[in-house]
Amino acid sequence: MKYIIPFKKRPIKIGQSFNEGSQEDWPEDSEDMTYSIDFLLPEGKEAYKNHTNEIEIKHGDGTYASYSHPKHKGSFVKVGEKVKQGQKIGLSGNTGWSPAPHLDFSVFRKNYKNRKIKTIKFSFKHHDLY
């Protein structure tokens, strides 16, 4: 499945890409974040470093997309709401263990081969980021 870049801001700036820095296998947490991208985006006025916000969207094939570090109270969607590709779902932020404003995007499976999260390699429509 190909995804669209989850924001309109251009140019696209990437802080970390696949298998870089904190985008790695975290056995102690049973999470594999190898295929995650940090897009550098400006933040709104607020920063809440004590809590990580996240929006997860479940796809028809059983995979999920994760949008991490959105602005506190910056979600435009509610739990259980159906969304369409390209729909605005929230505002970028700087929440949780975040050194700078960014959007952490990943596609993953839950409870896959003894992992809470196993990220999946993905690509974007109309954009070659690598």
C-alpha positions as CSV (number, residue, x, y, z in Angstrom):
1,M,0.0,0.0,0.0
2,K,1.2,3.5,-0.8
3,Y,0.5,6.4,1.5
4,I,0.3,10.1,1.0
5,I,2.6,12.5,2.8
6,P,0.6,13.2,6.0
7,F,0.8,17.0,5.7
8,K,0.9,19.8,3.1
9,K,4.0,21.7,4.3
10,R,6.8,21.8,1.7
11,P,9.7,21.3,1.4
12,I,9.6,18.0,3.3
13,K,12.3,17.8,6.0
14,I,13.2,14.5,7.6
15,G,14.9,14.3,11.0
16,Q,15.2,10.5,11.1
17,S,14.4,7.9,8.5
18,F,14.2,4.1,8.5
19,N,16.6,2.4,10.9
20,E,18.3,5.5,12.2
21,G,18.8,6.8,15.7
22,S,15.8,5.9,17.8
23,Q,14.1,4.3,14.8
24,E,15.2,0.8,15.8
25,D,14.3,-2.5,17.4
26,W,13.5,-2.1,21.0
27,P,13.4,-5.6,22.5
28,E,12.9,-4.4,26.0
29,D,9.5,-2.8,24.9
30,S,8.7,-5.6,22.5
31,E,8.6,-2.9,19.8
32,D,10.3,-2.8,16.4
33,M,10.3,0.8,15.2
34,T,12.7,0.2,12.4
35,Y,10.4,1.6,9.7
36,S,9.4,4.9,11.2
37,I,10.0,8.4,9.9
38,D,10.4,11.7,11.8
39,F,9.1,14.6,9.7
40,L,10.4,17.9,11.0
41,L,7.4,20.2,11.3
42,P,6.8,23.5,13.2
43,E,4.9,23.3,16.4
44,G,1.8,25.1,17.6
45,K,2.1,27.4,20.7
46,E,2.0,24.6,23.3
47,A,4.5,21.9,24.2
48,Y,3.6,19.2,26.8
49,K,6.7,17.1,27.3
50,N,5.2,14.8,30.0
51,H,2.8,13.0,27.8
52,T,3.1,11.6,24.3
53,N,0.0,12.1,22.2
54,E,-0.7,9.7,19.4
55,I,-3.4,9.1,16.7
56,E,-3.7,5.5,15.4
57,I,-5.7,4.7,12.4
58,K,-6.7,1.1,11.7
59,H,-6.7,0.1,8.0
60,G,-8.9,-2.5,6.3
61,D,-6.0,-4.9,5.9
62,G,-5.4,-5.0,9.7
63,T,-2.4,-2.7,9.7
64,Y,-2.3,0.6,11.6
65,A,-0.8,4.0,10.9
66,S,0.6,6.0,13.8
67,Y,0.9,9.7,14.0
68,S,2.9,10.5,17.2
69,H,3.7,13.7,19.1
70,P,0.6,15.8,17.9
71,K,-0.1,19.0,19.8
72,H,-1.9,18.6,23.2
73,K,-5.7,18.7,22.4
74,G,-4.7,19.0,18.8
75,S,-6.7,15.9,17.5
76,F,-9.6,16.6,15.1
77,V,-10.8,13.0,15.3
78,K,-12.4,10.9,18.0
79,V,-11.9,7.2,19.0
80,G,-13.9,5.0,16.6
81,E,-14.4,7.7,14.0
82,K,-14.0,6.6,10.4
83,V,-11.5,8.7,8.4
84,K,-10.6,9.1,4.7
85,Q,-7.2,9.4,3.2
86,G,-6.3,13.0,3.0
87,Q,-8.6,14.1,5.9
88,K,-7.1,16.4,8.5
89,I,-6.8,14.5,11.7
90,G,-4.7,16.8,13.9
91,L,-2.0,19.4,14.5
92,S,1.7,18.7,14.8
93,G,3.3,19.2,18.1
94,N,6.2,18.5,20.5
95,T,4.8,16.1,23.1
96,G,6.3,13.1,25.0
97,W,10.0,12.3,24.6
98,S,10.4,14.7,21.8
99,P,13.7,16.7,21.4
100,A,12.0,19.1,18.8
101,P,8.7,19.6,17.0
102,H,8.1,16.7,14.6
103,L,5.7,14.1,13.4
104,D,6.7,10.5,13.9
105,F,4.9,8.4,11.2
106,S,4.8,4.6,11.0
107,V,2.8,1.8,9.7
108,F,2.7,-1.4,11.8
109,R,1.1,-4.6,12.9
110,K,0.1,-5.2,16.5
111,N,0.9,-8.4,18.3
112,Y,3.0,-9.8,15.5
113,K,5.5,-12.6,16.2
114,N,5.7,-11.8,19.9
115,R,5.9,-8.0,19.4
116,K,3.6,-5.4,20.6
117,I,4.4,-3.4,17.5
118,K,6.2,-4.4,14.3
119,T,6.6,-1.6,11.8
120,I,6.3,-2.3,8.1
121,K,8.4,-0.8,5.3
122,F,6.1,1.6,3.3
123,S,6.4,4.2,0.6
124,F,4.6,7.3,-0.4
125,K,2.6,8.1,-3.6
126,H,4.4,10.6,-5.8
127,H,7.4,11.0,-3.5
128,D,10.7,9.1,-3.3
129,L,12.2,10.0,0.1
130,Y,15.2,7.8,-0.2
